[in-house]
Amino acid sequence: MERLKGDNLGKRVICVSWNPSLSLTRQILLGHLGCRVVSALGRSEALQSCRETADLLVIGHSVPADEKRAVIRCFREHSNAPVLSLITTGQDKLPEANYAVESSDPAQFIHTVSSILR
């Protein structure tokens, strides 16, 4: 599994999801990269967490598009850090997000996060 090196170790990542099991899986994957993960489950936690500083915001594919936009808008009021939107096959990247990756491939997710945080 890919690991962050040097200055990237300990980067703070806010991970937003509407699905508890997917949230836990992403938290574990990001933890293996050496990230400090703040998990936000549902609208209320997402809008609270997006007011915090972070090195990356990850939004799961289970989050409805209008909710993704609201979370990104809130995050942008408090941070200039990049936003990674997880998508399913056939979905387009939201223009508000900096990056998108298909959520069905954990290796690609890890690689994308590592690349963004370098």
C-alpha positions as CSV (number, residue, x, y, z in Angstrom):
1,M,0.0,0.0,0.0
2,E,1.2,3.5,-0.9
3,R,2.4,5.6,2.0
4,L,2.9,9.3,2.4
5,K,6.4,10.5,3.0
6,G,8.1,13.4,4.8
7,D,6.0,16.6,5.0
8,N,2.8,14.8,3.9
9,L,2.7,12.5,7.0
10,G,-0.1,13.7,9.3
11,K,-2.0,15.7,6.7
12,R,-5.6,16.5,7.9
13,V,-8.3,15.1,5.7
14,I,-12.1,15.7,6.2
15,C,-14.0,12.8,4.8
16,V,-17.8,13.3,4.2
17,S,-20.2,10.4,3.6
18,W,-23.8,9.5,4.0
19,N,-23.0,5.8,4.4
20,P,-21.4,4.6,7.7
21,S,-19.6,1.6,6.3
22,L,-18.1,3.5,3.4
23,S,-17.0,6.2,5.8
24,L,-15.2,3.7,8.0
25,T,-13.5,2.1,5.0
26,R,-12.2,5.4,3.8
27,Q,-11.1,6.4,7.3
28,I,-9.1,3.1,7.4
29,L,-7.6,3.7,3.9
30,L,-6.6,7.3,4.7
31,G,-5.2,6.2,8.0
32,H,-2.9,3.7,6.2
33,L,-1.6,6.7,4.3
34,G,-0.7,8.5,7.5
35,C,-3.5,11.0,7.3
36,R,-5.3,12.4,10.3
37,V,-8.9,11.8,9.3
38,V,-12.0,13.7,10.4
39,S,-15.1,11.7,9.4
40,A,-18.4,13.5,9.0
41,L,-21.5,11.4,8.5
42,G,-24.6,13.1,7.2
43,R,-25.5,16.7,6.5
44,S,-25.2,18.1,10.1
45,E,-21.7,16.7,10.7
46,A,-20.6,17.6,7.2
47,L,-21.5,21.2,7.5
48,Q,-19.9,21.4,10.9
49,S,-16.7,19.8,9.8
50,C,-16.4,21.9,6.6
51,R,-15.8,24.9,8.8
52,E,-12.5,23.4,10.1
53,T,-9.1,23.7,8.4
54,A,-7.9,20.7,6.4
55,D,-5.4,19.7,3.7
56,L,-8.1,17.9,1.7
57,L,-11.8,17.5,1.7
58,V,-13.1,14.1,0.4
59,I,-16.8,13.8,-0.4
60,G,-18.2,10.3,-1.0
61,H,-20.3,9.2,-3.9
62,S,-23.3,8.5,-1.6
63,V,-23.7,12.2,-0.9
64,P,-26.3,13.7,-3.2
65,A,-25.0,16.3,-5.7
66,D,-26.8,19.3,-4.2
67,E,-25.4,18.3,-0.7
68,K,-21.9,18.0,-2.2
69,R,-22.2,21.5,-3.5
70,A,-23.4,22.8,-0.2
71,V,-20.5,21.2,1.7
72,I,-18.0,22.4,-0.9
73,R,-19.4,26.0,-0.6
74,C,-19.1,25.9,3.1
75,F,-15.6,24.4,3.0
76,R,-14.5,27.1,0.5
77,E,-15.5,29.8,3.0
78,H,-12.9,28.5,5.4
79,S,-10.2,26.8,3.3
80,N,-8.4,26.9,-0.1
81,A,-7.5,23.2,0.2
82,P,-8.4,20.9,-2.7
83,V,-11.7,18.9,-2.9
84,L,-11.8,15.3,-4.1
85,S,-15.3,14.1,-5.1
86,L,-15.7,10.3,-5.3
87,I,-18.0,9.3,-8.2
88,T,-19.5,6.1,-9.6
89,T,-19.1,4.9,-13.1
90,G,-20.8,7.3,-15.5
91,Q,-21.0,10.2,-13.1
92,D,-19.3,13.5,-14.0
93,K,-17.0,15.4,-11.7
94,L,-18.7,18.4,-10.1
95,P,-17.3,21.6,-11.4
96,E,-16.9,22.8,-7.8
97,A,-14.5,19.9,-7.0
98,N,-10.9,20.0,-7.9
99,Y,-10.6,16.3,-8.5
100,A,-12.7,13.2,-9.0
101,V,-12.0,9.5,-8.8
102,E,-14.2,6.5,-9.1
103,S,-15.0,5.1,-5.6
104,S,-15.1,1.5,-6.7
105,D,-11.2,1.3,-6.9
106,P,-9.5,1.7,-3.5
107,A,-6.0,1.6,-5.1
108,Q,-6.9,4.5,-7.4
109,F,-8.4,6.4,-4.5
110,I,-5.2,5.9,-2.4
111,H,-3.0,6.9,-5.4
112,T,-5.1,10.0,-6.1
113,V,-5.1,11.2,-2.5
114,S,-1.3,10.6,-2.3
115,S,-0.8,12.6,-5.4
116,I,-3.0,15.5,-4.2
117,L,-1.3,15.7,-0.9
118,R,2.3,15.7,-2.3
